[in-house]
Amino acid sequence: MPSPTEEDQEDLLLSCRFGDLHDIQHFIATFSPDALNTITDDNGNSVLHMVAANGHAHVLAYLLPHVSPDLLTHRNHAGSTPLHWAAVNRHLDVAQTLVGFTAGPGVDLIDIKNGAGRSPLGEAELAGWDEGARWFVQVMNLDEAKEDADAEEESPVDPSQAIEVVIQDADGQIARMTINPKPESVQPS
């Protein structure tokens, strides 16, 4: 099979961006599915980035069996995966398809942070996309956090000790607070 020219590659990315399934099918028939795995634009966006960003769930469903599962975790120059782009642009059906693809990493996609330190969940929150953020939280792997919490519950808590609380927001900012159950006594002067 021939190799795609630069113009062929640009046309493919545009077809993915605009959801032109017929042109994508023609590309695969002409150049083979393997060619899909290496084509990116100047910003490092793959065919899956283009499809995910623009909400073309039908094209995504067609492409996924033809691309390497590694393409689901491919990061563009900003460190974002196709799932980040689906979250930024509020495409729930696309996000569900990416996470649900059985040959891919599944819910672990939700934990990948981009160059700004945000996961797809963080991007959904930043975009004000409550429906997507709720879905990410419902399906994400919380077993490790639950196991840690269960282990902490099993050990007795000393009520005289201070407790340090660490919270990370969607932007990756960390807030720390210490809760001291006994205020220090003040000696009268």
C-alpha positions as CSV (number, residue, x, y, z in Angstrom):
1,M,0.0,0.0,0.0
2,P,1.2,3.5,-0.7
3,S,2.2,5.9,2.1
4,P,-0.1,8.9,2.7
5,T,1.3,12.3,1.6
6,E,1.3,15.3,3.9
7,E,-1.8,16.5,2.0
8,D,-3.5,13.1,2.6
9,Q,-2.7,13.3,6.3
10,E,-4.1,16.9,6.6
11,D,-7.2,15.8,4.7
12,L,-7.7,12.9,7.1
13,L,-7.4,15.1,10.2
14,L,-10.0,17.5,8.6
15,S,-12.3,14.6,7.9
16,C,-12.0,13.5,11.6
17,R,-12.6,17.1,12.7
18,F,-15.7,17.4,10.6
19,G,-16.9,13.8,11.1
20,D,-16.7,12.8,7.4
21,L,-16.9,9.0,7.9
22,H,-16.9,8.3,4.1
23,D,-13.5,10.1,3.6
24,I,-12.1,8.3,6.7
25,Q,-13.2,4.9,5.3
26,H,-11.6,5.8,1.9
27,F,-8.3,6.7,3.6
28,I,-8.2,3.4,5.5
29,A,-9.0,1.5,2.3
30,T,-6.2,3.3,0.4
31,F,-3.5,3.4,3.1
32,S,-4.3,0.8,5.7
33,P,-5.5,1.4,9.3
34,D,-1.9,1.4,10.6
35,A,-1.4,4.8,9.0
36,L,-4.0,6.3,11.5
37,N,-1.7,5.7,14.5
38,T,1.0,8.1,13.5
39,I,-0.8,11.1,12.0
40,T,-0.9,14.2,14.1
41,D,-1.3,17.9,13.4
42,D,1.3,20.6,14.4
43,N,0.0,20.5,18.0
44,G,0.3,16.8,18.3
45,N,-3.4,16.1,18.0
46,S,-4.3,12.6,16.7
47,V,-7.3,11.5,14.8
48,L,-8.9,10.6,18.1
49,H,-8.3,14.1,19.4
50,M,-10.1,15.6,16.4
51,V,-13.1,13.2,16.7
52,A,-13.4,13.6,20.5
53,A,-13.1,17.3,20.5
54,N,-15.9,17.6,17.9
55,G,-18.3,15.0,19.3
56,H,-18.4,12.6,16.4
57,A,-19.3,9.5,18.4
58,H,-20.3,7.5,15.3
59,V,-16.8,8.2,13.8
60,L,-15.1,7.3,17.1
61,A,-17.0,4.0,17.2
62,Y,-15.8,3.2,13.7
63,L,-12.1,4.3,14.4
64,L,-11.5,2.6,17.7
65,P,-11.2,-1.0,16.3
66,H,-8.8,0.3,13.6
67,V,-6.4,2.2,15.8
68,S,-3.8,1.1,18.4
69,P,-5.3,1.2,21.9
70,D,-2.2,3.4,22.7
71,L,-3.8,6.2,20.8
72,L,-6.4,6.6,23.6
73,T,-3.6,7.8,25.9
74,H,-1.7,9.8,23.3
75,R,-1.0,13.2,24.6
76,N,-0.8,16.3,22.4
77,H,1.8,19.0,23.0
78,A,-0.4,20.4,25.9
79,G,-0.4,16.9,27.5
80,S,-4.1,16.4,26.8
81,T,-5.6,13.1,25.7
82,P,-8.7,12.7,23.5
83,L,-10.7,12.2,26.7
84,H,-9.5,15.7,27.9
85,W,-10.9,17.1,24.7
86,A,-14.2,15.3,25.0
87,A,-14.5,16.8,28.5
88,V,-13.5,20.3,27.6
89,N,-16.1,20.2,24.8
90,R,-18.8,18.5,26.8
91,H,-19.3,15.3,24.7
92,L,-20.6,12.7,27.1
93,D,-21.3,10.0,24.5
94,V,-17.7,10.4,23.3
95,A,-16.3,10.3,26.8
96,Q,-18.3,7.1,27.6
97,T,-17.1,5.5,24.4
98,L,-13.4,6.3,25.1
99,V,-13.6,5.0,28.6
100,G,-15.7,2.0,27.7
101,F,-13.5,0.8,24.9
102,T,-12.6,-2.7,26.0
103,A,-9.1,-2.8,24.5
104,G,-8.2,0.5,26.1
105,P,-7.2,1.5,29.6
106,G,-10.8,2.1,30.7
107,V,-11.4,4.2,33.7
108,D,-7.7,4.8,34.2
109,L,-8.0,7.4,31.3
110,I,-9.8,9.6,33.9
111,D,-6.7,9.8,36.0
112,I,-4.3,11.1,33.3
113,K,-3.3,14.7,33.9
114,N,-2.5,17.1,31.1
115,G,0.3,19.7,31.1
116,A,-1.8,22.1,33.2
117,G,-2.1,19.4,35.9
118,R,-5.8,18.6,35.2
119,S,-7.5,15.3,34.6
120,P,-10.5,15.0,32.3
121,L,-12.6,15.3,35.5
122,G,-10.8,18.6,36.3
123,E,-11.4,19.8,32.8
124,A,-15.1,19.0,33.1
125,E,-15.3,20.9,36.3
126,L,-13.4,23.8,34.9
127,A,-15.8,23.9,31.9
128,G,-18.8,23.9,34.2
129,W,-19.9,20.5,32.7
130,D,-21.7,19.0,35.8
131,E,-23.2,16.1,33.9
132,G,-19.8,14.9,32.7
133,A,-18.1,15.5,36.0
134,R,-20.8,13.5,37.8
135,W,-20.4,10.7,35.3
136,F,-16.6,10.7,35.7
137,V,-16.9,10.4,39.5
138,Q,-19.5,7.6,39.2
139,V,-17.2,5.4,37.0
140,M,-13.7,6.4,38.1
141,N,-11.7,3.9,40.2
142,L,-12.2,4.9,43.8
143,D,-11.1,1.5,45.2
144,E,-7.6,2.7,46.2
145,A,-9.0,5.7,48.1
146,K,-11.6,3.5,49.7
147,E,-9.0,1.0,50.8
148,D,-6.9,3.8,52.3
149,A,-9.9,5.2,54.2
150,D,-10.8,1.7,55.4
151,A,-7.3,1.1,56.7
152,E,-7.4,4.5,58.5
153,E,-10.8,3.6,60.1
154,E,-9.4,0.3,61.5
155,S,-6.7,2.1,63.5
156,P,-7.9,4.0,66.6
157,V,-7.6,7.8,66.5
158,D,-5.9,9.5,69.4
159,P,-8.3,12.4,70.3
160,S,-5.4,14.5,71.6
161,Q,-3.5,14.5,68.3
162,A,-3.9,17.2,65.6
163,I,-5.3,16.1,62.3
164,E,-3.9,17.4,59.0
165,V,-6.3,17.7,56.1
166,V,-5.0,18.1,52.5
167,I,-7.4,19.0,49.7
168,Q,-6.5,19.3,46.0
169,D,-8.9,21.2,43.8
170,A,-9.6,20.7,40.1
171,D,-6.8,23.1,39.1
172,G,-4.3,21.1,41.1
173,Q,-4.0,23.7,43.9
174,I,-3.4,22.2,47.3
175,A,-4.9,23.5,50.5
176,R,-3.7,22.3,53.9
177,M,-5.4,22.7,57.3
178,T,-4.6,21.4,60.7
179,I,-7.4,20.6,63.1
180,N,-6.2,20.7,66.7
181,P,-8.9,19.3,69.0
182,K,-7.4,20.9,72.1
183,P,-6.7,24.6,72.0
184,E,-3.5,25.5,73.8
185,S,-4.2,26.8,77.2
186,V,-3.3,30.4,77.8
187,Q,-1.6,31.1,81.1
188,P,-2.8,34.2,82.9
189,S,-0.1,36.8,83.3
